[in-house]
Amino acid sequence: MSNTLTVKATYEAMLAESAKVIVGQDEVFEQMVIALLARGHVLLEGVPGTAKTLAAKTLAHLIRADFKRVQFTPDLMPSDIVGTQVYDVSSGKFYLKKGPIFTHILLADEINRAPAQNAIGALGSDGRTSSHHRRRPLRLA
């Protein structure tokens, strides 16, 4: 029972802190926390200026998570999301320069503007993504 109280107290503290910067979005923030706890995804829809980006940044800040944002455009390439191979002259090897998908919380802004294969193809529902013929875990640690 103490775990239940701890989760409730933590949630209430998060809601109180978020209310200091986000006004009138308690239900949206609650749904974002639920998705976080369920390891799910959130689709935030709304007109500009309704604090969608601020809500995502605030949640990341409150849980001390990394936050990145991708502005989806018609010319967005998968490498803009996943990253690309870079040649290191000193070692003579290629390494992955990780893109924004390697984060705790990713805001995919204006996702409806990008072609479906670019927008969805890089986002692995299994917690991994593909880059240069390799499956890579999205974990940061």
C-alpha positions in Angstrom: 0.0 0.0 0.0 2.9 2.4 0.6 4.0 2.1 -3.0 0.5 3.2 -4.1 0.8 6.3 -1.8 4.2 7.0 -3.1 3.1 6.9 -6.8 0.1 9.1 -6.0 2.2 11.6 -4.0 4.8 11.7 -6.8 2.1 12.2 -9.4 0.5 15.0 -7.4 3.8 16.7 -6.9 4.5 16.5 -10.7 1.1 17.9 -11.5 1.6 20.8 -9.0 5.0 21.6 -10.6 3.7 21.4 -14.1 0.8 23.7 -13.2 3.5 26.4 -12.5 4.3 26.6 -16.2 1.4 25.0 -18.0 -2.1 26.4 -17.5 -5.3 24.5 -18.2 -3.7 21.3 -19.4 -4.0 19.1 -16.4 -5.8 16.3 -18.3 -3.3 16.4 -21.1 -0.4 16.2 -18.6 -2.1 13.3 -16.7 -2.5 11.3 -20.0 1.2 12.0 -20.7 2.2 10.6 -17.3 0.0 7.6 -17.8 1.7 6.9 -21.2 5.1 7.3 -19.6 4.3 4.8 -16.9 2.8 2.4 -19.5 5.9 2.9 -21.7 3.6 4.1 -24.5 3.3 6.9 -26.9 1.3 10.1 -27.0 -0.3 11.9 -29.9 -0.9 15.5 -29.0 -3.1 17.3 -31.4 -4.2 20.9 -31.2 -3.9 24.3 -32.6 -0.6 26.2 -32.2 -0.1 27.8 -28.9 -1.7 25.2 -26.7 1.5 24.3 -24.8 2.1 20.9 -26.5 5.9 21.3 -26.7 6.0 23.0 -23.3 4.1 20.0 -21.8 6.6 17.5 -23.2 9.6 19.6 -22.1 8.1 20.0 -18.7 7.5 16.3 -18.3 11.1 15.5 -19.4 12.4 18.1 -16.9 10.3 16.7 -14.0 11.6 13.2 -14.5 15.1 14.4 -15.3 15.0 12.8 -18.8 16.6 13.9 -22.0 14.3 15.7 -24.4 14.7 16.2 -28.2 12.5 17.6 -30.9 12.3 16.8 -34.6 10.5 19.2 -36.9 9.0 17.0 -39.6 9.0 18.3 -43.1 8.3 16.8 -46.5 12.1 16.5 -47.2 13.0 14.8 -43.8 15.2 11.8 -44.3 15.5 8.8 -42.0 19.1 9.8 -41.2 17.8 13.1 -39.8 16.0 11.0 -37.1 18.3 8.0 -36.6 21.6 9.6 -37.3 24.4 8.8 -39.8 27.7 7.0 -40.1 30.7 9.3 -39.8 34.2 8.4 -40.7 36.8 9.0 -38.0 40.1 9.7 -39.7 42.2 9.1 -36.6 40.9 5.6 -35.9 40.1 4.7 -39.5 36.6 3.5 -38.5 33.0 4.6 -38.9 30.8 5.3 -35.9 27.2 6.2 -35.6 26.5 9.9 -34.9 23.3 9.4 -33.1 20.2 11.3 -34.2 17.5 12.7 -32.0 15.6 9.4 -31.7 18.2 8.3 -29.1 16.6 10.2 -26.3 14.1 9.6 -23.4 11.4 11.8 -24.7 11.1 12.7 -28.4 8.7 15.3 -29.7 7.9 14.6 -33.4 6.4 17.9 -34.4 4.2 18.3 -37.4 4.5 14.6 -38.1 1.6 14.8 -40.6 3.9 16.7 -43.0 6.4 13.9 -43.6 6.0 11.0 -45.9 4.9 7.9 -43.9 8.0 5.9 -44.5 10.2 8.6 -43.2 8.0 9.5 -40.2 7.2 6.1 -38.9 10.0 3.9 -40.4 12.7 5.0 -37.9 10.6 4.8 -34.8 10.9 1.2 -33.5 8.0 0.0 -31.4 10.3 -2.7 -30.1 12.7 -0.2 -28.5 15.1 -0.5 -31.4 15.8 1.2 -34.7 17.7 0.2 -37.8 20.7 2.1 -39.2 23.1 0.9 -41.8 21.9 -2.7 -41.7 22.1 -3.0 -37.9 19.4 -3.0 -35.3 20.3 -0.6 -32.5 18.7 -0.4 -29.1 17.2 3.0 -28.3 18.3 2.8 -24.6 20.6 5.6 -23.6 22.4 3.7 -20.8 
